[in-house]
Amino acid sequence: MVRYGRKRYDRYLNSTTWAAKRKLVLERDGRRCQKCQSTGPLHVHHLTYDRIGHELLEDLQTLCKTCHAALHRERQRVRNEQRVAANGLRAAAKQKRQQRKQAKSRPPIPRVPQQRKKRLKRSGLAQENERLHAIQAENREHRVATRKRLADLATWR
């Protein structure tokens, strides 16, 4: 319906073409709601908006005012849930991008060759080297936990 435009759609609903199709659908359905079998007030509902103006009679359904409103409320609820889920995924992706950016901005921890390791032990810098390795391990654990949370968010709906 977005492609058709609201004004154009309203104009179509007020046309004689629509009135004729509406009358055919009401007669076909025995002037009864197809959900609850009520007799009034009746609306003719589009099952699909793909062929507005050129609908097949199979694209249309007779519904009472109550059932028609309930159907549109349910569709809106589903759309809102999908929007919330999509926003959650977008937020998770944004958070992941920020974490990657932060990880890239950290200075790399230099690898220490074997020969230097012996010198480090002798010079008392071995503790600093161990501290750096502990930080690396902590960062690795954090990345794994973040990936798991993002995977959980992706499967949540």
C-alpha positions in Angstrom: 0.0 0.0 0.0 3.0 2.3 0.5 3.6 2.3 -3.3 0.0 3.1 -4.0 -0.2 6.1 -1.7 -2.9 6.9 0.9 -4.7 9.6 -1.1 -4.9 7.4 -4.2 -6.1 4.5 -2.1 -8.8 6.5 -0.5 -9.9 7.8 -4.0 -10.0 4.2 -5.2 -12.2 3.1 -2.2 -14.7 5.9 -3.2 -14.8 4.8 -6.8 -17.6 3.0 -8.6 -15.1 0.3 -9.6 -14.5 -0.5 -5.9 -18.2 -0.3 -5.1 -18.9 -2.9 -7.8 -16.1 -5.3 -6.5 -17.2 -4.8 -2.9 -20.8 -5.7 -3.9 -19.6 -8.9 -5.7 -17.5 -10.0 -2.6 -20.4 -9.3 -0.2 -22.7 -11.4 -2.3 -20.2 -14.1 -2.8 -19.7 -14.4 1.0 -23.5 -14.3 1.7 -23.2 -10.9 3.4 -21.6 -12.5 6.5 -18.3 -12.1 8.2 -15.9 -14.9 7.2 -14.5 -15.1 10.7 -17.5 -14.9 13.1 -20.5 -15.2 10.7 -21.9 -11.8 11.9 -24.1 -9.9 9.5 -23.1 -6.3 10.2 -21.6 -3.8 9.8 -19.5 -5.4 7.1 -16.1 -4.4 5.6 -14.4 -5.9 2.6 -10.7 -6.5 3.5 -7.8 -6.8 1.1 -5.8 -10.0 1.8 -3.0 -8.6 -0.3 -2.3 -5.0 -1.3 -0.2 -6.1 -4.3 -2.9 -5.7 -6.9 -4.8 -2.6 -5.6 -7.1 -1.4 -8.4 -6.8 -4.8 -10.2 -7.7 -7.1 -7.3 -8.9 -10.6 -8.0 -12.1 -11.5 -6.0 -9.9 -14.1 -4.2 -7.8 -11.2 -2.9 -10.8 -9.8 -1.0 -12.7 -11.1 2.1 -15.8 -10.0 4.0 -15.2 -9.2 7.6 -17.4 -7.5 10.3 -16.1 -4.2 11.7 -14.8 -5.9 14.9 -12.9 -8.7 13.1 -11.5 -6.3 10.6 -10.1 -4.0 13.4 -8.8 -7.1 15.3 -7.0 -8.3 12.2 -5.3 -5.0 11.6 -4.3 -4.7 15.3 -2.7 -8.1 15.1 -0.8 -7.2 11.9 0.4 -4.0 13.6 1.5 -5.9 16.7 3.5 -8.4 14.6 5.1 -5.5 12.6 6.0 -3.8 15.9 7.6 -7.0 17.2 9.6 -7.4 14.0 10.7 -3.7 14.3 11.8 -4.2 17.9 13.8 -7.4 17.0 15.4 -5.6 14.1 16.4 -2.7 16.3 17.8 -5.1 18.8 20.0 -6.7 16.1 21.0 -3.3 14.8 22.0 -2.2 18.4 24.0 -5.5 18.8 25.8 -4.9 15.5 26.6 -1.3 16.5 28.0 -2.5 19.8 30.1 -5.1 18.0 31.5 -2.4 15.6 32.4 -0.2 18.6 34.1 -3.1 20.3 36.1 -3.8 17.2 37.1 -0.2 16.9 38.2 -0.1 20.5 40.2 -3.3 20.0 41.9 -1.9 17.0 42.8 1.3 18.9 44.7 -0.7 21.6 48.4 -0.9 21.0 49.5 -4.4 20.1 51.3 -6.4 22.7 54.7 -7.3 21.2 55.7 -11.0 21.0 58.9 -11.7 22.9 61.4 -14.0 21.1 62.8 -16.9 23.1 66.3 -15.4 23.5 64.8 -12.2 24.9 62.7 -14.2 27.4 65.8 -15.5 29.1 67.1 -12.0 29.3 63.8 -10.8 30.7 63.9 -13.4 33.4 67.4 -12.3 34.4 66.5 -8.6 34.3 63.4 -8.9 36.4 60.9 -8.0 33.7 59.4 -11.4 33.6 56.5 -10.2 35.9 55.6 -7.5 33.3 55.6 -10.1 30.6 53.3 -12.4 32.6 51.0 -9.4 33.3 50.8 -8.7 29.5 49.9 -12.3 28.8 47.2 -12.3 31.5 45.7 -9.2 29.8 45.8 -11.0 26.4 44.0 -14.0 27.9 41.4 -11.7 29.6 40.7 -9.9 26.3 40.4 -13.3 24.5 37.8 -14.4 27.1 35.9 -11.1 26.7 35.8 -11.5 22.9 34.4 -15.0 23.2 31.7 -13.9 25.7 30.7 -11.0 23.5 30.4 -13.3 20.4 28.2 -15.6 22.5 25.9 -12.7 23.6 25.6 -11.5 20.0 24.7 -15.0 18.8 22.1 -15.2 21.5 20.6 -11.8 20.4 20.5 -12.9 16.8 18.5 -16.0 17.7 16.1 -14.1 20.0 12.7 -13.2 18.4 
